[in-house]
């Protein structure tokens, strides 16, 4: 997975370098500006803060519109780093991926794309630099479109990434067209996104593993009694119960031993199922036997039974050329 990410970025970077060589040979490009110093480094750090804050806020959001983005990012972190917490190793790999991504994407979209667009817009009647910033941001957002993904989720991703691309472009201009600033901010943001997702997913895995193995003495005696009754009656098998425990606590991000609608939605998505809001509401209501708006573990077993009898369609595989979110 990491190799594919780096390969995509390398292709983008080599394409940008080839474009620079061609444009310079024609005398239509003045080169890419890069300078290191206290002020560029400070602007790089400050420029990454709003993006990291926004990304962290989205990753913690329970809003259904962010389900696709957050689950995709978490699954990517699991594929890259595995299910065991390894912060030093994950930090190093996140930094490498972030640096490669930041350099290659910013070289293409801001280092080459922005000045070339601005020069070609001169005399067009449009303000060259603002128009080039807008077009470059839209192109950056469009490059994050995921083939196989739903249109609604893709439009959200493209919109968010268009805003991100515009921010990188503004940083590039404010920094005196020093590519170090947007590339550095981009690298920090991507590295933070991957590392934060790794910590969140592995922490949840640790919680789920512990809870699945130690169900006693957790204030769930009534729930466990109902589960034992299901086992005794042969309604469910021990294997189904054990698997359901782990999935249940993996989905229990609020760690209150109850699943809300958004947690069930996330669990179904990460299990590879595609569910509409209408279908989710229907199966949730059918499983919520005490009608309290949340599912305990015994009710989650009822949801598992419903899904076994009426399986949900599989979500299509997604792939985008660039991007982590």
Secondary structure, DSSP 8 states (H G I E B T S, - for coil): -HHHHHHHHHHHHHHHHHHHHHHHHTT-----B---SHHHHHHHHHHHHHHHHHHHHHHT---GGGHHHHHHHHHHHHHHH-SS--HHHHHHHHHHHHHHHHHHHHIIIIIIIIHHHHHHTTTSSS-HHHHHHHHHHHHHHHTT--BTS-HHHHHHHHHHHHHHHHHHHHHHHHTTSBHHHHHHHHHHHHHHHHHHHHHHHHHHHHHHHHHHH--TTSS-HHHHHHHHHHHHTTSS-HHHHHHHHHHHHHH-TT-SS-B-HHHHHHHHHHTTB---HHHHHHHHHHH-TT-SSSB-HHHHHHHHHHHHHS---B----B-SS---
